[in-house]
């Protein structure tokens, strides 16, 4: 009986110290593979849809999203519920501090898949290997690379 009690106590301590994945299969690191604009601004808009060589990564953990790529290092709070992913604010990480991006018309974040300073996506597909997000402006296709 003592051994069983000791084993239960040890198991609960190990489990309590670990941060469990709060977002299910969304947690982890995802590589942006494709970005498809849903509306082109002109016939000469030739933005690349295959962005896999640009090494853009979105990493989800708890309620924090870190986006790296194209010379940007961003931190965002996010909400994931009912097939929706909302990014209400984005912070640009600099050496000494973080700067909240407040301009809703900024184009600075477009290379990593965010239009303006906040975006909402519909989650079209989410499984262990693939994530597809669709906003009013873009469709983003990711592959999971790490938990």
C-alpha positions, 0 to 999 in steps of 0.5 A: 500500500505504501509503495502504491501511495508513493508511486501516485505521489511521485506521478502527480509531482512529475505531472504537476511540474510539466506545462501540458499542451493547452491547445491540443495539436496546435501547440508546437512549431509550424513552418509556413509552406504556402501563402495564397492571397485570396484577393489580388490587388492587381494583375501584376501582384505576383507574390510568391505562394510557395514560401517554404524556402523563406523559413517562416515559423509560427510557434504556439505555446500556452497563450503565446504565439512567436513568429520568426522569419523574413527578419521579423521576431514577433510575439502575439497573444492569441485565442483559439476556440470554435474553429477560430484563431484570433490574433488581437495584437502583435509585438515586434521584439527588439533587443531592449524591448518589445513594441506594440504594432498599433497601425491597422494598415501596416504592411510590415507583417504581410510577409509572415501572413498577418495583414495589419496589426491584428488578424482572425483566421478560420481553422480549415484543417488542424491535425498532427501534421498540417494546419490551414488558416484562412483569413479575409485576405489570405490562406496559409498552409503550415506543416508541423515540425516540432511539438 
